[in-house]
C-alpha cells in the first residue's frame, strides 16, 4: 500500500512541478516588471492615476515600442552605435557579447546558423547545433572549410560544449533548434514532439 501511495505521490509531483515552475516564472516576470515600473510611474504620475497592473502594461508597451524602433533603419543604427560603446567597456563587453550572441542564436531571424545535426564519433551519434557557418568569424587557426563549429547542449544542465567537427561527421536532422535542445535537455526521455 505504501509503495502505491509513494508512486502516486511521485507521479503527482512530476506532473505538477513543471506547471508550478512555469506559473512561478511567469508570476516572477510579471511581479518584477510591475515592481520596477511602478516605482518610476509613481514618481512620474499622481497617485490617483496609478493602479496595480499599470507597471506590467507599461512594460509590455515599452518592449513593443523597442521592437518597433528596431524595425526602423534609424533605430537599428542608433542601437548599433550604443552597442559599439558597450563593446568597448572592459568586463561589460565580455558579458554583453556572450548574452547578445546567445539571444541572437535563439531569436527567430531568417537564414542564421543553428542547423540541428547528428554528429557521429566512433559509432556514437550526438545531437548538436552548427553555430557558425562563416569561417571568417572564427580565429585564424579554426578556419578550416572542411569543418563546422558545433555546440552540444548537455542533459539536465544549463551548459554544453563547442567543438570544431569535420563536416564528414555531420548529418543534418529534420528538427528545430528549440525541439533539439528540449530533447537533449531531457535526455530524450520526453521523445520527439509529434511522435
C-alpha positions as CSV (number, residue, x, y, z in Angstrom):
1,X,0.0,0.0,0.0
2,X,2.8,2.4,0.9
3,X,4.5,1.6,-2.4
4,X,1.4,2.5,-4.3
5,X,1.0,5.7,-2.3
6,X,4.6,6.7,-3.0
7,X,4.3,6.0,-6.7
8,X,1.0,8.1,-6.9
9,X,2.6,10.9,-4.9
10,X,5.7,10.9,-7.2
11,X,3.5,10.9,-10.3
12,X,1.6,13.9,-8.9
13,X,4.9,15.7,-8.1
14,X,6.4,15.2,-11.6
15,X,3.1,16.3,-13.2
16,X,2.6,19.4,-11.1
17,X,6.2,20.6,-10.9
18,X,6.6,21.9,-14.5
19,X,3.2,23.6,-14.2
20,X,4.1,25.2,-10.9
21,X,7.5,26.3,-12.1
22,X,6.1,27.8,-15.3
23,X,3.4,29.7,-13.3
24,X,6.1,30.8,-10.8
25,X,8.4,32.0,-13.6
26,X,5.5,34.0,-15.2
27,X,4.5,35.4,-11.9
28,X,8.1,36.4,-11.2
29,X,8.3,38.2,-14.5
30,X,5.0,40.0,-14.1
31,X,5.7,41.0,-10.5
32,X,9.3,42.1,-11.3
33,X,8.1,44.3,-14.2
34,X,5.3,45.7,-12.0
35,X,7.7,46.4,-9.2
36,X,10.3,48.0,-11.4
37,X,7.9,50.1,-13.5
38,X,5.6,51.1,-10.6
39,X,8.4,53.0,-8.8
40,X,9.0,55.0,-11.9
41,X,5.3,55.5,-12.6
42,X,4.6,56.6,-9.0
43,X,7.3,59.2,-9.3
44,X,6.0,60.5,-12.7
45,X,2.2,60.2,-12.1
46,X,-0.1,61.4,-9.4
47,X,-1.2,58.6,-7.0
48,X,-4.8,58.8,-8.3
49,X,-3.7,57.8,-11.8
50,X,-1.7,54.8,-10.7
51,X,-3.4,51.4,-10.3
52,X,-2.0,47.9,-9.7
53,X,-1.0,46.3,-13.1
54,X,-0.2,49.6,-14.7
55,X,3.5,48.7,-14.4
56,X,3.0,45.5,-16.4
57,X,1.0,47.3,-19.1
58,X,3.7,50.0,-19.4
59,X,6.5,47.3,-19.5
60,X,4.7,45.5,-22.4
61,X,4.2,48.8,-24.2
62,X,7.9,49.7,-23.7
63,X,9.0,46.3,-25.1
64,X,6.7,46.6,-28.1
65,X,8.0,50.1,-28.7
66,X,11.6,48.9,-28.7
67,X,10.5,46.2,-31.1
68,X,9.0,48.8,-33.4
69,X,12.0,51.0,-33.0
70,X,14.3,48.1,-34.1
71,X,12.3,47.7,-37.3
72,X,13.2,51.2,-38.4
73,X,16.6,51.9,-40.1
74,X,17.5,54.7,-37.8
75,X,16.6,52.6,-34.8
76,X,18.9,49.9,-35.8
77,X,21.7,52.4,-36.5
78,X,21.3,54.1,-33.1
79,X,21.2,50.7,-31.4
80,X,24.4,49.6,-33.3
81,X,26.1,52.8,-32.1
82,X,25.1,52.1,-28.5
83,X,26.2,48.5,-28.8
84,X,29.6,49.6,-30.1
85,X,30.0,51.6,-27.0
86,X,29.1,48.6,-24.9
87,X,31.7,46.5,-26.8
88,X,34.4,48.9,-25.7
89,X,33.8,48.8,-21.9
90,X,36.0,46.3,-20.0
91,X,34.2,43.3,-18.5
92,X,30.8,44.6,-19.7
93,X,31.8,43.8,-23.3
94,X,32.5,40.1,-22.4
95,X,29.2,39.6,-20.6
96,X,27.1,41.6,-23.0
97,X,28.6,40.0,-26.1
98,X,28.0,36.5,-24.7
99,X,24.4,37.2,-23.8
100,X,23.8,39.0,-27.1
101,X,25.2,36.1,-29.1
102,X,23.1,33.6,-27.2
103,X,19.8,35.5,-27.6
104,X,20.6,36.2,-31.3
105,X,21.1,32.5,-31.7
106,X,17.7,31.7,-30.3
107,X,15.8,34.6,-32.0
108,X,13.5,33.8,-34.9
109,X,15.6,35.5,-37.6
110,X,15.8,34.1,-41.2
111,X,18.9,32.5,-42.6
112,X,21.0,32.2,-39.5
113,X,23.2,29.3,-38.2
114,X,21.7,26.7,-36.0
115,X,21.1,23.7,-38.2
116,X,20.5,20.7,-36.0
117,X,22.9,17.8,-36.8
118,X,23.7,14.4,-35.7
119,X,27.5,14.0,-35.1
120,X,29.0,10.6,-35.5
121,X,32.1,9.8,-33.5
122,X,33.4,6.3,-33.1
123,X,29.9,4.9,-34.0
124,X,28.2,7.1,-31.4
125,X,25.8,9.8,-32.5
126,X,25.2,13.0,-30.6
127,X,22.8,15.9,-31.3
128,X,24.4,19.3,-31.9
129,X,23.7,22.6,-33.4
130,X,26.0,24.2,-36.0
131,X,26.7,27.6,-34.5
132,X,28.9,29.2,-37.1
133,X,28.8,28.9,-40.9
134,X,31.0,31.9,-41.7
135,X,34.6,30.6,-41.0
136,X,35.9,34.2,-41.3
137,X,34.3,34.9,-37.9
138,X,36.4,32.2,-36.3
139,X,40.0,32.6,-35.0
140,X,42.5,32.0,-37.8
141,X,43.6,28.6,-36.5
142,X,40.0,27.4,-36.7
143,X,39.3,28.5,-40.3
144,X,39.0,25.1,-42.0
145,X,36.3,24.9,-44.7
146,X,36.0,21.1,-44.1
147,X,34.9,21.6,-40.5
148,X,32.0,23.2,-38.7
149,X,31.7,24.7,-35.2
150,X,29.1,22.6,-33.4
151,X,27.5,23.2,-30.0
152,X,26.5,20.2,-27.9
153,X,23.9,21.0,-25.2
154,X,24.1,18.8,-22.1
155,X,21.2,17.0,-20.5
156,X,19.6,18.4,-17.3
157,X,22.2,21.2,-17.2
158,X,22.5,24.7,-18.4
159,X,25.6,24.5,-20.5
160,X,27.3,22.3,-23.0
161,X,30.5,22.4,-25.1
162,X,31.5,23.5,-28.5
163,X,33.8,21.6,-30.9
164,X,35.2,22.0,-34.3
165,X,33.9,18.9,-36.1
166,X,34.8,17.6,-39.6
167,X,31.8,18.1,-41.9
168,X,32.0,14.4,-43.0
169,X,30.9,13.5,-39.4
170,X,27.7,15.7,-39.6
171,X,24.3,14.5,-40.7
172,X,21.5,17.2,-40.9
173,X,18.4,16.4,-38.9
174,X,14.8,17.5,-39.5
175,X,14.4,19.0,-36.1
176,X,14.0,22.6,-34.9
177,X,16.6,24.2,-32.6
178,X,14.2,24.5,-29.7
179,X,12.9,21.0,-30.2
180,X,16.5,19.6,-30.3
181,X,17.5,21.5,-27.2
182,X,14.4,20.3,-25.3
183,X,15.1,16.7,-26.5
184,X,18.7,16.8,-25.3
185,X,18.0,18.7,-22.1
186,X,15.6,16.0,-21.0
187,X,18.0,13.2,-22.2
188,X,15.5,12.1,-24.8
189,X,13.0,10.9,-22.1
190,X,10.2,13.0,-23.5
191,X,10.8,11.9,-27.1
192,X,10.4,13.9,-30.2
193,X,7.3,16.1,-30.2
194,X,4.6,14.9,-32.5
195,X,5.6,11.3,-32.1
